[in-house]
């Protein structure tokens, strides 16, 4: 949970969309911080789990059941989009295009948990598949893909104990006048 919360430090509001909210744990925190929060998730099972969690907490964020590649949301309606420890679909060109579409110019897409760097060699040897550093070429490929969707990309890195969590922070570029 603490790793997911790091992404909140980069997230502008007040209109925020969490893409792939899963069990709703972070969506609850996002909603407490940004009352105009919305969650998007395809899985009916995750919607059910999240509905129970929100009822227990007395929260009622809007939740949308849809594919991230075809969001039934208005263009430019969000200040920030958040996705943590996402499935690979988050980096698909269609998903990134939809994220760009629903973000206002200057809004930010924040993705945390694409990988985690562990600095303790004994632990790293046990979990290389899940916590290995990507190659510089892989990071460049991700950056290029996100930039092609209309974003300026940065990679701030947060440290917690023996782990580092690089975040992908992508600011939505202004829409060129000829494309508007």
N, C-alpha and C positions, 0 to 999 in steps of 0.2 A: 504493500500500500504506500509506503513512503516513497518508493521510486515513482509510482504513478503521480503522486502529489507534486513531484518536481516539475512536471509538465505544466501544472497550474501557474507556476511562477512566470511562465512565458505567455500565458493565455490572456488576450484582451477580452473585455466584455463590453456591454452587458449581455449582448445576444450571442449565446454560445451553443454550439452543436457538438455533442459527443457522438462520434461515428463508431459503431460496434461497442455498445455499452455493456454487453455481457450480463453479469449478475447485478449491475447497477450500483456497485459499491462506490465507484468514482462519480457516477452520475449524481448520487446523493450529495457528495461534497461539492460538485460543480453547481448543483441547484441551490445549495445553502449559500454559496458565494455569489452566484448569478441567478436571480429568480427567473430570468427569461431563458433559462436553459432548456434545450430540447435534446432528446436522445434518439438515435437512429440505430436500429438493430433488425436483422432479418429473422432471427430465430424466435418462433412463438414460445419456446420453452424459456428462453432468457427474458422475454417480456413478462412471462408469468412470475418468474423468480423476482424480477425487478419490481413488479406491481406489489408483491407481498412486502418487499423491503421498504418501498416508498410508503405503503400504508402504515407499517410499524413506525416509521420516522415522521409521519404526518406531512410528507412532501408530495407534490403532485406535478412533476415536470411533464411537459408534453412528450409523448413517445410516439415514434413513427416506425411502422414495420415496413421496410423497403430495402432494396438493394442499394448499396453505396454507389453503384454505377448508374443509378437512375433515381435520384432523390426527388420526391414529389414536393419540393420546396421552392420558394420564389428566389429568383436571382438576386444576389447582393443582400440577402436578409440577415447574414450573420457577421459578427465582428471577429469571432474566433471559432475554430474547429479543433477538436481534440480527439486523438486516438492513441491509446496506450497498449503496448504489447499486442499489436494488431496482427491479424491474419494477412497473408501475402496480398490479398486483394487491394489493400490500402495503397500499394504502389503501382497498381495497374493504371495505364493511361486513362481509361474511362472513369475510374474513381477520382483520379487527380483532376480531370477536367470538370467533374461534378463539384469537387471541393472548390475549385476556382470559381465556378459559376455561382455558387451560393454564398461565397464570401464577398464582402464589400472590398473595393480597392483599398489597400492598406491593412486589411484584416490579416489574421495569421492562422496558418495551419500548423499545429504542433503535434508531432508524433514522437512518442517516447517508447523505448523498449524494442526498437528494431534489433538492438543487441546491447549487451551489458559487458563492460570490460572488468574482469576480475584480476586483481593485482597480487593475490596470494597464490604462488605457484602450486602449493599442495591442493588447493581447491580447484584451480584451473585445470589440472590434469584429470580431475574427476568429471568435469562438465564441459569438455571442449566443444561438443556439438551445439549446445545452447548458448554458451557464453564466450565464444571465440570472436576475436576481432576480425572484421571483414578486411579484405585487402584494400589498399588505396584505390585500385581500379574499380572495385565494387562500390565504394563510397562515391567516387566520381560518377559512376553510372547512375546511382540513385539521384545524386544532385542534378545531373543533366536531365533525367526524366522529369523530376519535379519542376525544374526551371522551364522545361518545354511546355508545361501546363500553365505558365504565366506567373511564376513565383520567383522571388529572390531568396536564395537558400543560405542559411547559416547553421552551424552545428555547435551550439554551446554544450559544454560538458560539465556535469555535476558530479561531485565526489561524495560518497557515503561509505565510510569505513574503508574496506579494501576493494570497493567497487566504484566504477565510474559509469555514469549513464549519459551517453551522448543523446541529445535531442535533435530532431530535425525540426527547425523552425523556418517556415516558409511564408514570407510576406507576399500577399497578393499584389501584383503590380497593377498600376493603372491600366485601364482598357484603352488601347489606342483609339483615337478619334475615328479613324476609318473603319474600325471594327465595331464601333458602338452603334 
